[in-house]
Amino acid sequence: MNTFQVLGLAICGSFAIGVLLSMLHHRIGARVGVAWLLLWVTAGVAIARPELTVTVARALGIARGADLVFYFAILAMFIGFFAVYTKFRRVENDITTLVRQLTLREALDEHGPTEEPAHRVPDEEA
Amino acid sequence: MQGTGHSNMAVGSGGPGSGPNEPGPEAFVVIPAFNEATVIGGVVRELIAHDLNVVVVDDGSSDETAGEARKAGAIALRHALNRGQGAALQTGIDYCLSHGARILVTFDADGQHRSDDIPRLVRPVLDGTVDVVLGSRFLGTTENMPLRRSVLLKLAVLFTRLHSRARVTDVHNGLRVFSRTAATKIKISQDRMAHASELIDQIVGSGLSYQEVPVHVRYTEYSRAKGQRASGALKILADYLLGDLTR
């Protein structure tokens, strides 16, 4: 085992343990935890046994193991981008809801009581 | 042009106070405004002359938009942060519905719409012919519209026709009229400019009947400076498509 493999396995192992601890302390959900565990274990296996990536690549019709890793990295990047974007939009919508409620509350203080609100606020929908 | 199975109807040319189908005291105009202090007063005064309740939603402006709107006689609401035109519209709609609005008109703050068009737009909603009336500059007339703006708007129409299957000729026209029922069904989640396409989507998706009515849109130097550029149009498209995916 070369130096890169030792370092790589140590990093992957640390992250995998971190994910396990987060799952145990309920800081992340089971599904998200299992997905992250799979990612780090796969990365660890690819580092420890690089010839396996060649076998998998050939089974998928790709010539080189490095290409397989590259394609998966691109795919993972897009999935990551989409996940972050989705989260970003949720946060943006939450900020808008908050700003709107503050605005309508100010208006209520200024212009008097209202009828039933037309749209329920998210916590009422839950 | 009309949706959900109604036949086209003739649109009259009434003015304010021209008959029993006037907007009336339960008609509210919502104006989303961002840094429009120099023009908002004039726009509000023009609308108030038509006996309309005017609600200006100042979307976190750094100038005196809210103060000027209030001085001109509008109810001025103020977003503490800039959240975009779609967000401001929804705030205004929520406010109007909670204050007993039966008819809701949306109107741009930059003075490009003509208040005289409102009675003609309100009439089909007031008499129950349709739930929503959309103003169309391409059925009506324009003044000093730049060619590039016209091309971008027509591309937006083409996209909406293909994507939403809505029979419309103008998507990004801020002059619209909603019945109370329609406004209650609409929930704008696109905070920025993509709300215009989202509105059409929701109108079609909710099965609301709609009709387009010709309006006049005037482009002043001021409104041209405030309008969307080509890069902005791409951002609107990206917001709309990604918003669709993440909904």
Interface residues (C-beta under 8 A of the other chain):
Chain A: F82 Y85 T86 R89 E92 N93 I95 T96 V99 R100 L102 T103 L104 E106 A107 H111 T114 E115 E116 P117 A118 H119
Chain B: V57 I75 L77 R78 H79 A80 L81 R83 G84 A87 Q90 T91 I93 D94 Y95 L97 S98 H99 G100 A183 T184 K187 S189 D191 L242 G243 L245 T246
